[in-house]
Amino acid sequence: MPTSSASTTDASAKPTAASGGVQSLERAFDLLERMADAGGEVGLSELSTASGLPLPTIHRLMRTLVACGYVRQQPNRRYSLGPRLIRLGESASRLLGTWARPYLARLVEETGETANMALLDGDEIVYVAQVPSKHSMRMFTEVGRRVLPHSTGVGKALLAYTPAEEVRALLARTGMPAATEKTITTPEGFLEALEQVRKTGYAVDDNEQEIGVRCLAVSVPNSPTAAAISISGPAGRVTEAVAESFVPILQNVAAELSVALQSQNPA
């Protein structure tokens, strides 16, 4: 743990006038989020450029985060997110999934199909909650499962408003392997799909992750962490025709879930 002198003599540990918070904590969490946005590994100069903080301040904050286990320093002197964040993230994801379940249950009641909630965790999609359909033929996605964004409806919904250069950088890091013959495998194709999401207000996975399965997804607006919900089912049931009735339901539930999540995260 950091020494007491580091926390008591640093001027950045004083409460900020604007928020009443502790500035050093705000800066530390900002650096962690910038590291996550950059793919989990950065150099000090990159953090300084992105955050506008001087190098000595960043070095001091990173040294504390390393001492606490939330950041690791690599042999090449760059910094990466540390293993202690995993436990925090897993606990937060479980809690988020618990809050979401009643809203997913409503989706199942109103559409008849399996409902899911997913987050963008680094460069991957992680499913944090699911309520299964009551149909004998239904879709199951294991909670905790991780997939790449380019082959999923929730991935498209989550990345729809991300700048194109950031999307290209993510795809370059992950690659675009084909899960089926219908998976989008080029950055240009994926960016076109994101443009379609912006036009229609929802995303579609049309047999792209698994043949015979079709999903409709929307993002959860103003969520404290980027989240999306979806319904998935056999392609013969989740058709383009039913999308006209299912999408407004998805959007309404997403809006209500957004309000609930924000109430759990007061300013």
N, C-alpha and C positions, 0 to 999 in steps of 0.2 A: 504494500500500500504506500502511497506517497507520504513523505515526511510532513510533520505539522508545519514546519517552517515554510514549505513550498505553498501551503494553502493559506497561511495567515499573512505572509508578507507580500504576496502577489497582488498588485492593485486590481488585476482583472477579477479577483474573487469578490470585489465589492458589489453590492446589489445595484442593478441598473435602474436609472430613474424612470425609464419608460415602462418596464414590465414589472418591477419589483422583484425580479429574479436575480440569480447570481450569474454574473457575466461569464465567469470562467466555465460554469456548467453549460450555459447556452452555447459558448464557443466550442466546447468539447463535443457536444452532441451535433453541432453543425458540421464539425470536421468528420465525425463518424458517418453522417448522412452523405457528405460529399465523397467519402471513400466508397460507400456503397454505390452511389451513382456512377462512380468511375470504374466499377467492376470489382471493387474490394481491395485494390492495391494501388498506391500512389507514392510519389516522392514529395518531400517537403516543399520544394519549389512549386510543384503543381498545386498543392494545397494553398500556398501563399498567394499564387495568382488567382485561384478560384475564390478564395475567401476574403482577400484584401488585407489579411492580417500579416504583421511582420514575421520574418522567419524565427527570431528568438522566442516570440510568443507561441508560435506553432510548435517549435521544438520542445518547449516546456510542457505544453498540454499533451503532446504525443508521448513524452517521457512518462507522464503520470498515467496515461491510458495503457502504456506498455506495462508499467509496474502493477496495474490492476488486472491485467490479462485481457483487456478489451481490444488491444492492438498488439501486433507482433512486428518486430523489426526483422526484415529478411537479410540474408547474407549480402545482398546487393545494396543494402542500406535503405531500400524502399520499405514502406510500411503497409501491412495488410491487416484486415479485420481479424480479431483474435477469437479463440475458441469459447471464451466466457460469454460472448454474445449469443452463442447458439442456444444456451439454456434459457436466456431471457426471451429470445425470439420464439422458441418452441412454446414457452408458457404463455406468451402474449397471443400466439396464434390459436392455442387451445381456447383461451378466454374469448377471443374474437369469434371463433366458431360457435361457442356456446351462446353468445349474444345473437348470432345470426340465425340459429336453428329455427326459432319460431317464424321468422320471415320466410325461410326456405320451405317450411311446412305449409305456409300459405300458398306458395308457388305450386307445390305438389297438389294441393287441394284444387286450385283454380285451373291448372293445366293438365294434371294427370301424369306429368312426367317428372323424372328425377331432377332435383334441384341441387346446385352446387355453389360454393363460394370459394374464390381463389384470390391469392395475392401475388404480386410480382416481388420475388425475393432475389435480389441481385439480378442475374440474367435469366432466372428460371421462374416458371409458374409453379406455385405450391397450392394444392387444394387443402383448405382448412376446415371445411364443413360440407356435409351432404345429408340430404333427406331423400330416401329412395322412393320411387314410384310404387304404387300399389298394383300395377300391372304385373302379370306373370312374366312377361318379357320386358325387362327393364335394364337400365344402365347402372353399373357400379363403378365408381372411381374411389379408390382407397384414399381416405383422409391422410395427408402427409405425402401423397404422391407428387413427384416433381416431373414436369415436362418442359419442353422448350416452347417459347411463345408463338413461333411461326406456324405451328400446326394446330392451334387451339382457338376457339372463339373467345375465351376469356383473355387469351394473350393479345388478340387483336383489339378487344375492348380496352384493355389496360394501356396499350401503346398507341392508341389512335391519335392522341394529341401530343405525343412526344415528338420533338423536332426530328426531321428526317435524318440529319447527320448522326444523332444519337441512336436512332433505330439501326442505321447502317453499321455503326460501331458495335452495337450489341450483336447483330447478326454475324459480324465478322468474328466476334469472340466465340459464339456458340456453334457456328456453322448452321446449315439448314438441311439436315438429313431428312430423307423422305420416310415418313411413317407409313404412308400408303401411296398409291400412284396418283392420288389427288392432292397430296401435300404441296403447298407452295414452296418452291426451292430456290427462288431468286429474290434478291433484295427489291428489284423493281416490281415484281409481282406482289410482294408483301406490302410495299408502300402503296400500290394501287388498291389493295384490299383495305388498308387503313383509310384511304380516301373515301372508299365506299362506306366504311363505318361512320365517318364524319357526316356523310350525306344522309344516311338512313337513320342514324342514332342507335344502331345495334350491329353486333358482329355475328357472323355465321361460321361454324365449322361444318363443312359439307363433306363428310366422309374423309376428312383430312388427317385425323388422328387415328381413326379406326373405321374400316369399311363397314357400312351398314348403320353407322351412328351419325346423327345430325344434332348440332347444338345451336342454341340461340343465346347470346350473351350481351350484357350491358354493364358499364362501369357503375360503381356506387359513387354518386357525385359528392365532392367535398369530404370524402372519407379521410380520417386522420392518417391512414396509410392506404396506398393505392389498392383498391379492391374491385372485384367484379363478381357478378352472380350470373348463373346460366341455368337453362333447363336442357336436358339431353334425353334422347330417346331414339328408337328405331327410325331410320330415314323414312320409312313408309308412313309413320305417324307424325313426325315433326317435319311437315312439308312446307313449301313456300306459302300455301294457302292458309295454314294455321298460324303462320308467323304474324299475319295481320291482327289476329286476336291475342296471340301470346305476348308479342312485344310490348304493348301498352301495360299488360299485367307486370311484366318484368320491370319496366320503367317505374311504375307506381311503387312496387315493392322496394326497388333500389332507393327511391327517394325517401321512403319511410325508414328504411334501414340506415340511411345516411343521417337522418335526424336522431335516431337512437344511438348511433355510434358517437355522434358529436356530443350528445348529452352525457356520455360516459367519459368525455375528454374536455371538460370545461376549460375555458381560457383562463 
